[in-house]
Amino acid sequence: MISKEHKKHSDIAKPLLGNFGRNEFAIVGTTCTNIKTLADNVMRILSAKYKCAYVDADHKDQNAAMHTQQAFVEYTDKISYKEFRYANELDKFQYHQLFNETDLILVNGNHNEAAKQIVVIDKIKEASLLKRIDQLKNVQLILLNENVDGIFDFVKEAVPNWQSISVLSLNETDNIIAFFEKQMEQSIPVLNGLVLAGGKSVRMGFDKTKIEWHGKEQRDFMADILKETCSDVFISCRADQQYGITNYKTIEDTFTGLGPYGAILSAFRENPDSAWLVAASDLPLLDEATLQYLIDHRNTSTIATTFESPHDSLPEPLITIWEPKAYPILLSFLAQGYSCPRKVLSNNNVEIIKAQHPEKLMNVNTEEELIKAKELLQNKISAF
C-alpha cells in the first residue's frame, strides 16, 4: 500500500506555458478573414522587434496531393522559407518545442484555443461566439466590429470583469498595436543573478572563489554587484559548499559533472520563467558598470545576450544573460551529447556585444593569471 505522503515523481518547477507557448492570444468572434487581417497588421509592425507566430487551420489545401503521403516528416527548402509537413497530429509538448523561441503567438480562435483571448464582437459570428463562450477564460481585449452597437449580453455574463477590459473598435489598428506593445513590455522575464562558484579550482590549486580581491570573498563580491542590477541573486555551488555560504541564497548544482553548463541548467530548473544573468566568480576585474552595459543591451527576443570574448571573438558564455527560452535549447544540446554553453551560443540566435573595456572580462584560473590580475587591479587603484 502506498502512503498518502508518497510521491512517484519529483516536484519540478514548470514554465508558464499555454497551448503553444509563453505569450499567446486567441482572436475569436469574427470571420477567419478578419482574424488573419488583424494578425497580419499586428505582426507587420511588431516583427521588427519580436519574433511573432500565427496559428491557423486550412481546410482547403490544394497542394496536399502533391506531397509524399508516406513520409512521416517531409522537409522542403522553399528558399525564402522552410517547410515541414508532419503526418501525425502534434501535441502540446511538441508545440511548446516548436514555438519555444517566439515572443508573441496569435491564434485563430475559430480553430484553436489559447491561454489569453481577444474577443471580437461581430454580428455575423454571434452564434459562433456563443458556442465558444466557455473558452473566454482570460479575456484581455474586446474589439467591436462596425455592425454592432455594444458587447453581447452573453459575453458580459461569461466575462465578469468585462467592464475593466479595454474596448476598441476593430478598425483602430494603431491602438490595437499599442495594446500588444504594452503586453510585450509586461511579459519581459524577470532578471535574476547567478554567481558560478561550484568549480573545484583544479588549475589554481586552491578555492579561487574565496580570494579577497576587493576586501571580501570574490563570490560574495560578485553577488553584491549583481544585487544592484538583478531582482534576486543566488550563488551556484556544490552540495558540500552550501554550509559555508550564509549571506546569499544558493542553488545546488543538480546536474552534476557538467561544470557551468550544469549550473545554468540547475538555475532554470529552480525557476524556468526567469532570465538569468550568469557571472563566473573568477572575474576579479568585472564591475557593476560592465554588467549594467550588458543589461542595457539585453535582447529578450534572442535566447541570450552576451559579450564577445576579447581573446578569440567567440561569445563569452560565463558573463551572459540567458533568457527562459534558452532552457529547452540547453537541454536539447545536452541530449545530443554537448555540454558546452559556448557551443549553444555559437549555434543559436543570440545578441553579441563588444565590451567597452575588454580587460574587465579577464578570468583567473592559474597563478600566472592571478599575478597579472593583481597588477591590473593595483594599476587601477593607483590611477584612481
C-alpha positions in Angstrom: 0.0 0.0 0.0 1.3 3.4 -1.0 1.1 6.1 1.7 -0.5 9.5 1.1 2.8 11.1 1.5 4.5 9.0 -1.2 5.2 10.8 -4.5 6.0 8.9 -7.6 7.6 12.0 -9.3 9.8 14.8 -8.3 8.4 18.3 -7.9 10.0 20.3 -10.7 9.1 23.9 -11.4 7.1 24.0 -14.7 7.3 27.0 -17.0 4.2 29.1 -17.5 3.2 27.9 -21.0 -0.1 28.0 -22.8 -1.2 25.6 -25.5 1.5 26.8 -27.9 4.0 28.9 -25.9 4.5 31.6 -23.4 2.7 34.6 -24.8 -0.3 33.6 -26.8 -3.6 35.2 -27.7 -6.6 33.6 -29.4 -8.6 36.0 -31.6 -12.2 34.8 -31.5 -15.6 36.1 -32.5 -15.2 37.2 -36.1 -14.5 35.7 -39.5 -11.3 34.0 -40.3 -10.5 36.7 -42.9 -10.9 39.4 -40.2 -8.7 37.4 -37.8 -6.0 36.9 -40.4 -6.0 40.6 -41.4 -5.8 41.7 -37.8 -2.9 39.3 -37.1 -1.1 40.4 -40.2 -1.4 44.1 -39.2 0.0 43.4 -35.7 2.8 41.2 -36.9 3.8 43.6 -39.7 4.7 46.2 -37.0 5.9 44.1 -34.1 8.0 41.7 -36.2 10.8 44.3 -36.4 11.4 43.8 -32.7 9.8 40.5 -31.7 9.5 37.0 -33.2 5.8 36.6 -34.0 3.9 33.4 -34.9 0.5 32.8 -36.3 -1.6 29.6 -35.7 -4.5 28.8 -38.1 -6.2 25.9 -39.9 -6.5 25.3 -43.6 -9.2 23.0 -44.8 -8.6 23.8 -48.5 -5.0 22.6 -49.1 -5.0 22.4 -52.9 -1.4 21.1 -52.9 -1.9 18.2 -50.4 -1.9 15.6 -53.2 1.4 16.8 -54.5 3.2 15.8 -51.3 4.5 12.4 -50.3 1.9 10.9 -48.1 4.1 8.0 -47.0 6.7 10.3 -45.3 6.4 10.7 -41.5 8.1 14.1 -41.9 8.6 16.0 -45.1 11.0 18.9 -45.2 11.2 21.3 -48.2 13.6 24.2 -48.5 11.4 26.8 -50.2 14.5 29.2 -50.4 12.5 32.1 -48.9 11.2 29.9 -46.1 11.5 26.4 -44.8 8.5 24.0 -44.7 8.0 20.9 -42.5 5.0 18.6 -43.0 4.1 16.1 -40.3 2.0 13.0 -40.9 0.9 12.7 -37.3 -1.0 15.1 -35.1 1.1 17.3 -32.8 0.5 17.5 -29.1 1.1 20.4 -26.7 4.6 19.2 -25.8 5.7 19.3 -29.4 4.0 22.7 -29.9 6.0 24.0 -26.9 9.2 23.0 -28.6 8.3 24.4 -32.0 7.1 27.7 -30.6 9.8 28.0 -27.9 11.7 30.9 -29.5 8.6 33.0 -30.4 7.8 36.1 -28.4 4.1 36.5 -29.5 1.7 33.9 -30.8 -1.5 35.0 -32.4 -4.1 32.2 -32.8 -7.2 31.9 -34.9 -9.7 31.2 -32.1 -12.2 29.8 -34.6 -9.9 26.7 -34.8 -7.7 26.7 -31.7 -7.7 27.8 -28.1 -5.0 29.9 -26.3 -4.3 31.0 -22.8 -5.4 34.6 -23.4 -8.2 35.8 -25.6 -9.0 38.8 -27.8 -12.8 38.9 -28.3 -14.3 40.5 -31.4 -18.0 41.4 -31.1 -19.3 40.8 -34.6 -23.0 40.3 -35.5 -22.1 37.9 -38.3 -20.4 35.5 -35.9 -22.6 36.0 -32.8 -23.8 32.4 -32.9 -20.3 31.1 -33.4 -19.0 33.1 -30.4 -21.8 31.8 -28.2 -20.7 28.2 -29.0 -17.2 29.1 -27.8 -18.2 31.1 -24.7 -16.6 28.6 -22.4 -13.2 29.4 -24.0 -13.3 33.0 -22.7 -11.4 32.4 -19.5 -8.8 35.1 -19.7 -10.0 37.9 -22.0 -7.5 40.8 -22.4 -9.2 43.0 -25.0 -12.6 43.4 -26.6 -13.0 44.7 -30.2 -16.2 46.0 -31.7 -16.9 45.5 -35.4 -18.8 48.2 -37.1 -22.0 46.1 -37.4 -22.7 46.1 -33.6 -23.6 48.7 -31.0 -22.0 47.1 -28.0 -21.0 43.9 -26.2 -23.3 40.9 -26.4 -25.1 40.2 -23.1 -23.9 36.6 -23.1 -20.3 37.9 -23.2 -20.9 40.1 -20.2 -22.3 37.2 -18.3 -19.3 34.9 -19.2 -16.7 37.6 -18.5 -17.5 39.1 -15.0 -14.7 41.7 -15.2 -15.7 42.9 -18.7 -16.1 46.5 -17.5 -12.4 46.6 -16.6 -11.3 45.3 -20.0 -10.3 47.8 -22.7 -12.8 48.1 -25.6 -11.7 49.3 -29.0 -13.1 49.4 -32.5 -11.9 46.6 -34.8 -10.5 49.3 -37.2 -8.4 51.1 -34.5 -5.3 49.4 -35.8 -2.8 51.8 -34.1 -4.5 51.4 -30.7 -4.6 47.6 -31.1 -0.9 47.5 -31.9 -0.3 49.8 -28.9 -2.1 47.3 -26.7 0.1 44.4 -27.9 3.2 46.5 -27.5 2.3 47.1 -23.8 1.6 43.4 -23.4 5.1 42.6 -24.8 6.7 45.0 -22.4 4.9 43.5 -19.4 5.9 40.0 -20.5 9.7 40.6 -20.3 11.1 37.9 -17.9 12.4 39.0 -14.5 16.2 39.0 -14.4 17.9 37.1 -11.6 21.6 36.9 -10.9 23.7 33.7 -10.6 27.2 33.6 -9.4 29.1 30.5 -10.6 31.1 29.2 -7.5 30.8 25.5 -7.8 34.1 24.7 -9.5 37.0 22.9 -7.8 39.7 25.3 -8.9 41.9 22.5 -10.0 44.3 24.6 -12.1 44.6 27.2 -9.4 45.3 24.7 -6.6 43.0 26.4 -4.0 39.5 27.8 -3.9 39.6 30.9 -6.1 36.1 32.0 -5.1 37.5 32.9 -1.7 40.2 35.2 -2.9 39.6 38.7 -1.4 40.2 40.9 -4.4 38.0 43.7 -3.1 38.1 43.2 0.7 35.7 40.3 0.7 35.5 36.8 -0.8 35.1 37.1 -4.5 31.9 35.1 -4.7 30.3 37.5 -2.2 31.6 40.5 -4.1 30.1 39.2 -7.4 26.8 38.6 -5.6 26.9 42.1 -4.2 27.3 43.8 -7.6 24.7 41.5 -9.2 22.3 42.6 -6.4 22.4 46.1 -7.7 21.1 45.1 -11.1 19.0 41.9 -10.6 15.7 41.2 -8.9 17.2 38.3 -6.9 20.7 36.8 -6.6 21.8 33.2 -6.0 25.2 31.5 -5.6 25.5 28.3 -7.6 27.5 25.7 -5.6 28.1 22.1 -4.9 26.1 20.4 -2.1 29.2 20.4 0.2 29.7 24.1 -0.2 26.3 25.2 1.0 27.1 25.3 4.7 29.7 27.9 4.1 27.5 30.4 2.3 25.3 32.4 4.6 24.9 35.8 3.1 23.1 34.7 -0.1 20.6 32.1 -1.2 22.2 29.2 -3.0 21.2 26.9 -5.9 22.7 23.5 -5.6 24.1 22.0 -8.8 21.7 19.2 -9.6 23.2 18.5 -13.0 26.5 17.2 -11.6 29.6 16.7 -13.6 28.7 19.3 -16.2 30.5 22.3 -14.8 29.0 25.7 -15.7 26.5 24.1 -18.1 25.0 22.1 -15.2 24.9 25.2 -13.0 22.9 27.1 -15.6 20.5 24.2 -16.1 20.1 24.0 -12.3 19.1 27.6 -12.1 16.5 27.2 -14.8 15.3 24.1 -13.0 14.8 26.2 -10.0 12.9 29.0 -11.9 12.3 28.3 -15.6 10.4 31.6 -16.1 13.2 33.9 -15.0 16.1 35.1 -17.1 19.5 34.5 -15.5 22.5 36.9 -15.6 25.3 34.4 -15.1 28.7 35.5 -14.0 31.6 33.4 -13.1 33.3 34.0 -9.8 36.8 34.2 -11.3 36.4 37.6 -12.8 38.2 40.0 -10.5 38.0 43.0 -12.8 34.3 42.7 -13.6 32.3 45.6 -12.2 28.8 46.9 -11.9 29.2 49.2 -14.9 30.1 46.3 -17.2 27.1 44.3 -16.0 24.8 47.3 -16.5 26.1 47.7 -20.0 25.2 44.1 -20.8 21.7 44.6 -19.3 21.2 47.8 -21.3 21.8 45.9 -24.5 19.7 42.9 -23.5 17.7 41.5 -26.4 14.8 39.4 -24.9 13.8 38.2 -28.4 17.0 36.1 -28.6 17.9 33.2 -26.3 20.8 35.1 -24.7 22.7 38.4 -24.6 26.5 38.0 -24.2 29.8 39.7 -24.7 32.3 38.9 -27.5 35.4 37.4 -26.0 38.4 39.7 -26.5 40.6 36.6 -26.8 39.0 34.7 -29.7 35.9 36.8 -30.7 33.6 34.0 -29.7 30.7 34.5 -27.4 31.6 34.6 -23.7 29.1 32.2 -22.0 30.0 32.9 -18.4 29.1 36.6 -18.5 25.7 36.2 -20.2 22.0 36.9 -19.8 20.3 33.6 -20.6 16.6 34.0 -21.4 13.9 31.4 -20.4 13.7 30.2 -24.0 17.3 29.0 -23.7 16.3 26.4 -21.1 14.8 23.8 -23.6 17.6 24.5 -26.0 20.3 23.8 -23.4 18.5 20.5 -22.6 18.3 19.7 -26.3 22.1 20.1 -26.8 22.7 18.0 -23.7 20.5 15.3 -25.1 22.7 15.3 -28.2 25.9 14.9 -26.2 27.0 18.5 -25.8 27.7 20.3 -22.5 29.5 23.4 -23.7 27.5 26.7 -23.2 29.6 28.4 -25.8 28.5 25.9 -28.4 24.9 26.7 -27.6 25.6 30.4 -28.0 27.5 29.9 -31.3 24.7 27.9 -32.9 21.7 29.9 -31.9 20.1 33.3 -32.3 21.9 35.4 -29.7 22.8 39.1 -29.1 26.6 39.5 -29.0 28.1 42.9 -28.0 31.6 44.2 -27.6 32.6 45.2 -24.1 33.6 48.9 -23.6 36.6 47.7 -21.5 37.5 44.2 -22.7 40.1 43.8 -20.0 37.3 43.6 -17.4 36.3 40.2 -18.9 39.6 38.6 -17.8 39.2 35.4 -15.8 41.7 34.0 -13.4 42.4 30.2 -13.5 46.1 30.0 -12.9 48.7 31.6 -10.7 50.1 33.4 -13.7 46.8 35.0 -14.4 46.4 35.7 -10.8 49.6 37.8 -10.8 48.5 39.6 -13.9 45.1 40.4 -12.4 46.7 41.8 -9.2 48.9 44.1 -11.3 45.9 45.4 -13.3 43.9 46.0 -10.1 46.9 47.8 -8.5 47.3 50.0 -11.5 43.6 50.8 -11.4 43.8 51.7 -7.7 46.9 53.8 -8.4 45.2 55.6 -11.3 42.2 56.3 -9.1 
